[in-house]
Amino acid sequence: MRMVKNFFLGGVVVLITAMVSAGAIAATMADMQEAAGSIRSISADFIQEKHMKILVKPLISKGIIRFQSPDSLRFEYREPIQNILIMQGKSVSRYIRKDDTFVRDNAAAMGAMTIVMDEISQWLKGDFNTSVFHATIEDTPEPGRIILAPKDKAMTHFIQDIVLILSEQPGVFKEVIIRENQDSYTRLRFDKVKLNEDINPEVFTAPK
């Protein structure tokens, strides 16, 4: 459980969840799953804000996310520290920038990452009610939002819920918030979102 905790607090889950395919004002989970079927690929830049009570200003990170249906995913931090997470099918790898090259991270925590990335692949297909999270839809404030609550009470000690704020653009979320506790949360904002454009397969291979 500790490995999963560290992974969630790293903000990776939220960032990828942000690009889950869904209709902008879909009223039911069925509507969202239907909308997800039309998404072949997603590309976007992101800005992550990490808010904590002990911080005078939030910690800012920037990067990109790339998704190719059905299960190819690249999640990349570019500032201030470079690291890349790549998923191909059930295989998940993480690479950390050291000097002038990327080095593969073979830490034991990769087992936890594989589990979580599998959950993320389900979200990207429009399936929010998974073995880990229970999803509910709220119509207000417009255009609506999805609340993901952990099913395991033990998980609520480090993640209370994930809020996906819908945008007016079908297939894209305007903002994502992960509430870790009363004094800590992470906010994600997205820019330059592109849907259904061809992505070079090399994007989902080990970085050089």
Secondary structure, DSSP 8 states (H G I E B T S, - for coil): -HHHHHHHHTTHHHHHHTT----TT--SHHHHHHHHTT--EEEEEEEEEEEETT-SS-EEEEEEEEEETTTEEEEEEEESS-EEEEEETTEEEEEEEETTEEEEE--TTHHHHHHHHHHHHHHHTT----SSEEEEEE--STT-EEEEEESSGGGGGT--EEEEEE-SSTT-EEEEEEEEETTEEEEEEEEEEEES----GGGGS---
